[in-house]
Amino acid sequence: FIERAFLLAEESLGQVSPRPSVGAVIIKDNKLISEGKTDPQPGNHAEVNAINKCNEDIVNSTLICTLEPHSYHGVSPPCTEAIIKSGIKKVICPIEDPNPKVSGNGFRQLIHAGIEIERNFSKKHIKRAKKIIEGFEKSLVYKIPFISLKIASSIDGKISTNSNQSKWITSEKSRNYGRLLRSKYDAVMTGINTIESDNPQLTFRDKNDNNTGYPRHKIVLDSNGKINQDAKIFDSNEKTIVFTTDKNKINFKKNNLEIFEVGNIDGRTNLSEIMKILNNLGIHKILVESGNILNTELIKKNFVDKVYFFISPKIIGGDKTSVGDIGIQNIKDIIMLRDLEYKYLDEDILLSGYIKEKNNVFRNN
């Protein structure tokens, strides 16, 4: 039953931030009698949705949830109150909520009310539960979003030919999977060079080619305010956030456009300032689809937590690499990935992993 709870939580990724995505199921006599997942604010939390949807006798049942039930009055009342009132007798949950306002207090409240707590899970289950809330946790710990780079390259590491042709290096299956990834993030980020060269929409469309509305935010870093009002990124209703060093240079308005002026560092937008603004907006998990310049700056400034490499078995040659000079002279200083995962996408391979860096929230796990 924990598998079903995980799947529910994963379904809501990219849809409920600044809340963490949670899945909950209720079982009785070894039968699933209800389930729920997190609503966007100001809706209900997963546990309350599961309780409210239950059409069978809930007394003496067991609740399985992917994250400790929240225990304080915020936008919504405490889940612990609803659980206690429902008559549920046991709660099974793999991890504590990293929010200092909860952090074990939810479990303590339930125990005090006579509800049994079980937390006997495998390392695999605990890791999966933490992965679901990695953006939420990064925001709490470091006050900046969780950043993933998405890179599509040839097997020799090139992202385009020397004449800047890149359509298409990877297979259609890889590209479709990459678009699906967007829907699991709060936002997708790119730079103005990518907007000008590729003119992407940065959306996730369903199998009938309908826009799903996810990711909910698109972010463009545009130091000099060069973005064109006819860019395809404005074609859908999701909010587009543009960061520039001089907002007066962007002389048009759109209903789905928000402009932030930030500091100028060596002719580029101040990434540290941008990360703080995005975190304050409740954007906790960002997928970056950009070129060499932005990828390089994000890695150099230690903002990147995870990388997705879509690798095609093609050789292009030249110098159009996904990451430029990041100042590494010695092999001992190279950046390593950990917790690697591999996936075959037709002839391509997707390699993903977490960067072993000091600011990674899972550095000690």
C-alpha positions in Angstrom: 0.0 0.0 0.0 2.9 2.4 0.5 3.6 2.0 -3.3 0.1 3.5 -3.9 0.8 6.4 -1.5 4.1 7.1 -3.3 2.4 7.2 -6.7 -0.2 9.6 -5.4 2.5 11.9 -4.1 4.5 11.7 -7.3 1.3 12.6 -9.4 1.2 16.0 -7.6 4.8 17.0 -8.2 5.0 20.4 -9.8 1.4 21.2 -8.9 1.2 22.0 -5.2 4.3 24.1 -4.3 5.0 25.8 -1.9 3.4 22.8 -0.2 5.2 19.4 -0.2 3.6 16.8 -2.3 2.1 14.0 -0.2 0.2 10.8 -0.9 -2.1 9.0 1.7 -4.1 5.8 1.7 -6.4 4.3 4.3 -6.6 0.6 4.7 -8.8 -1.7 6.8 -8.8 -5.5 7.0 -6.0 -5.4 4.5 -8.2 -3.5 1.9 -7.8 -0.1 0.5 -10.8 2.0 1.5 -9.7 5.5 0.6 -6.9 7.6 -0.8 -5.9 11.2 -1.2 -3.2 13.5 -2.4 -2.2 17.1 -1.7 -4.3 19.9 -3.1 -2.8 23.3 -4.1 -3.3 26.0 -1.5 -5.8 26.7 -0.1 -7.1 23.1 -0.6 -6.7 20.1 1.7 -3.7 18.1 2.6 -3.5 14.5 1.4 -4.5 12.9 4.7 -7.6 15.1 5.0 -8.6 14.3 1.4 -8.3 10.6 2.1 -10.4 10.9 5.3 -13.1 13.0 3.6 -13.4 10.7 0.6 -13.8 7.6 2.8 -17.2 6.0 2.3 -16.6 3.1 4.6 -16.2 2.7 8.3 -12.9 4.4 9.1 -12.8 3.6 12.8 -9.8 1.4 13.7 -8.3 1.7 10.2 -4.7 2.4 9.3 -3.4 5.5 7.5 -0.3 5.2 5.3 1.2 8.6 4.3 4.5 9.6 2.6 5.3 12.4 5.0 4.6 13.1 8.7 1.1 14.7 9.1 1.4 18.4 9.7 0.5 19.6 13.2 0.0 23.4 13.3 -2.6 25.9 12.1 -1.4 27.5 8.8 -3.4 27.9 5.6 -5.1 24.6 6.6 -5.9 23.2 10.0 -3.6 20.5 11.3 -3.9 17.1 9.7 -3.3 15.5 13.1 -6.6 16.9 14.4 -8.5 15.3 11.5 -6.7 12.0 12.0 -7.5 11.9 15.7 -11.2 12.8 15.2 -11.6 10.2 12.5 -10.9 7.2 14.7 -7.9 6.0 12.8 -5.9 3.7 15.1 -2.5 3.5 13.4 -0.4 5.7 11.1 2.5 4.3 9.0 4.9 6.9 7.6 8.6 6.8 6.5 9.9 10.3 7.3 9.5 13.3 9.5 8.5 16.6 8.0 11.7 18.8 7.8 9.7 21.9 8.5 10.8 23.0 12.0 7.1 23.8 12.8 6.4 20.0 12.6 9.7 18.0 12.8 8.3 15.1 14.9 5.5 17.1 16.6 2.9 15.5 14.3 4.0 12.0 15.4 4.1 13.1 19.1 0.5 14.5 18.9 -0.8 11.3 17.4 1.0 9.1 20.0 -0.4 11.3 22.8 -3.9 10.7 21.4 -3.3 6.9 21.6 -2.6 6.3 17.9 0.1 3.8 17.0 3.0 5.1 14.8 5.0 2.7 12.6 8.2 4.0 10.9 9.9 0.7 10.0 10.8 1.3 6.4 13.7 0.2 4.1 16.4 2.6 3.0 14.9 2.4 -0.5 11.5 3.6 0.8 13.0 6.4 2.9 15.1 7.6 0.0 12.0 7.7 -2.3 10.0 9.6 0.3 12.8 12.2 0.6 13.2 12.5 -3.1 9.5 13.5 -3.4 10.1 16.4 -1.1 13.6 17.4 -2.2 12.5 20.8 -3.5 10.5 21.6 -0.3 13.4 20.5 1.9 16.0 22.5 -0.1 13.9 25.6 0.3 13.6 25.1 4.0 17.3 24.4 4.6 19.0 26.8 2.2 16.2 29.3 1.3 16.8 28.7 -2.4 15.2 26.3 -5.0 16.3 22.8 -5.9 17.9 23.1 -9.3 18.1 20.3 -12.0 19.9 20.7 -15.3 18.5 19.0 -18.4 21.1 18.4 -21.1 20.7 16.7 -24.4 24.0 15.9 -26.1 25.8 13.7 -28.5 28.0 10.9 -27.1 31.0 13.2 -27.4 29.2 15.8 -25.2 28.2 18.3 -27.9 24.8 20.2 -27.7 24.9 21.5 -31.3 27.0 21.6 -34.4 29.5 24.5 -34.9 26.8 26.3 -36.9 24.4 26.0 -33.9 22.1 23.3 -35.3 20.7 21.1 -32.6 17.4 19.8 -33.9 17.4 17.0 -33.3 20.4 15.4 -31.5 18.3 13.1 -29.4 15.4 10.8 -30.3 11.7 11.7 -30.2 11.2 9.5 -27.2 13.9 11.4 -25.3 12.4 14.7 -26.2 8.9 13.5 -25.0 10.4 12.3 -21.7 12.1 15.6 -21.3 8.8 17.4 -21.7 7.2 15.1 -19.1 10.0 16.1 -16.7 8.9 19.7 -17.0 5.5 18.8 -15.5 7.1 17.5 -12.3 8.9 20.8 -11.6 7.4 24.1 -10.3 9.2 26.0 -13.1 11.4 25.6 -16.1 14.3 28.1 -16.6 16.2 29.2 -19.6 18.4 32.0 -20.9 17.7 34.7 -23.5 20.1 33.0 -26.0 18.0 29.9 -26.0 14.8 32.0 -26.5 16.4 33.7 -29.5 17.9 30.7 -31.1 15.2 28.0 -30.4 12.1 30.0 -29.6 10.7 27.3 -27.3 7.3 27.2 -25.7 8.6 25.3 -22.6 5.3 23.5 -22.0 4.2 20.0 -21.4 1.5 18.8 -23.8 -0.6 15.6 -23.4 -0.9 12.8 -25.9 -3.6 14.8 -27.8 -1.2 17.8 -28.0 -3.2 19.9 -25.5 -1.3 22.1 -23.1 -1.5 20.8 -19.6 -0.8 24.0 -17.8 2.4 22.6 -16.4 5.0 23.7 -15.4 3.1 26.6 -13.8 6.0 29.0 -14.3 8.6 29.8 -17.0 11.7 31.7 -16.1 13.9 33.7 -18.5 17.2 35.2 -17.6 17.6 38.2 -19.9 20.3 40.6 -18.7 19.8 43.2 -21.4 16.0 43.1 -21.8 16.2 41.7 -25.4 13.1 39.4 -25.2 10.6 39.8 -28.0 6.9 40.2 -27.3 6.2 37.6 -30.0 8.3 34.9 -28.4 6.5 31.6 -28.2 7.1 31.4 -24.5 4.2 33.8 -24.1 1.8 31.7 -26.3 0.4 29.7 -23.3 -1.2 31.0 -20.1 1.5 30.0 -17.6 3.2 32.9 -16.0 6.6 33.9 -17.5 9.0 35.5 -15.1 11.8 37.5 -16.7 14.9 38.6 -14.8 16.8 41.6 -16.2 19.2 44.2 -15.1 17.1 47.0 -16.6 13.4 46.5 -16.7 12.9 49.7 -18.7 14.3 47.9 -21.8 11.3 45.6 -21.8 8.7 48.0 -23.2 5.7 45.8 -23.6 3.2 44.2 -21.2 1.4 40.8 -21.2 -1.1 39.3 -18.7 1.2 36.3 -18.1 4.5 38.3 -17.8 6.2 39.4 -14.6 9.5 41.3 -14.7 12.1 41.5 -11.9 15.0 43.8 -12.0 18.1 42.4 -10.3 21.7 43.4 -9.9 24.3 43.2 -12.7 27.4 41.1 -12.1 29.9 41.1 -15.0 27.1 41.9 -17.5 24.9 39.1 -16.2 21.9 38.9 -13.9 22.7 38.2 -10.2 21.9 34.5 -9.8 22.0 34.7 -5.9 19.4 37.4 -6.0 17.3 35.5 -8.5 17.3 32.3 -6.4 16.1 34.2 -3.3 13.3 35.9 -5.2 12.1 32.6 -6.7 12.2 30.9 -3.3 10.1 33.7 -1.8 7.6 33.2 -4.6 7.1 29.6 -3.5 9.0 28.2 -6.5 11.0 25.4 -4.9 12.0 23.1 -7.8 13.3 24.3 -11.1 14.3 22.4 -14.3 16.9 24.3 -16.3 16.8 23.9 -20.1 19.5 26.2 -21.4 22.9 26.4 -23.1 26.5 26.5 -22.1 26.5 30.0 -20.5 23.7 29.5 -17.9 24.7 25.9 -17.2 28.2 26.9 -16.5 27.3 29.8 -14.2 24.9 27.7 -12.2 27.5 25.0 -11.7 30.2 27.5 -10.8 28.0 29.1 -8.2 27.1 25.7 -6.7 23.4 26.0 -7.3 22.9 22.7 -9.2 21.6 19.7 -7.3 20.8 17.2 -10.0 21.6 16.6 -13.7 19.7 14.8 -16.4 21.9 13.8 -19.4 20.1 12.6 -22.5 22.9 11.1 -24.5 22.5 10.2 -28.2 24.9 7.7 -29.9 26.1 10.3 -32.3 29.5 12.1 -32.8 29.4 15.8 -33.7 32.8 17.1 -32.8 33.6 20.8 -32.3 33.5 22.9 -29.2 29.7 23.3 -28.5 29.7 21.7 -25.1 26.9 21.7 -22.5 29.2 23.2 -19.8 32.1 25.6 -20.2 35.1 26.3 -18.1 34.2 25.9 -14.4 37.7 26.5 -13.1 38.8 22.9 -12.5 42.5 22.3 -12.9 43.0 19.1 -10.9 41.3 15.7 -11.2 40.7 15.6 -7.5 38.5 18.7 -7.9 36.2 17.3 -10.5 32.4 17.2 -9.8 31.0 13.7 -9.3 27.5 12.5 -9.6 26.0 10.0 -7.1 22.8 7.9 -6.9 23.0 7.3 -10.6 20.0 6.1 -12.6 20.0 4.9 -16.2 17.1 4.7 -18.6 17.0 3.6 -22.3 14.9 5.8 -24.6 15.1 4.2 -28.0 18.8 4.5 -29.0 19.5 7.1 -26.4 20.4 6.8 -22.8 19.2 9.0 -20.0 21.8 9.3 -17.2 20.7 11.2 -14.1 22.3 11.8 -10.8 22.8 14.2 -7.9 25.8 16.4 -7.7 28.2 15.7 -4.7 28.3 19.3 -3.5 28.2 20.8 -0.1 24.9 22.5 -0.6 23.0 19.3 -1.6 20.3 18.6 1.0 20.9 14.8 0.7 24.7 15.1 1.2 24.7 12.9 4.3 22.2 10.3 3.2 
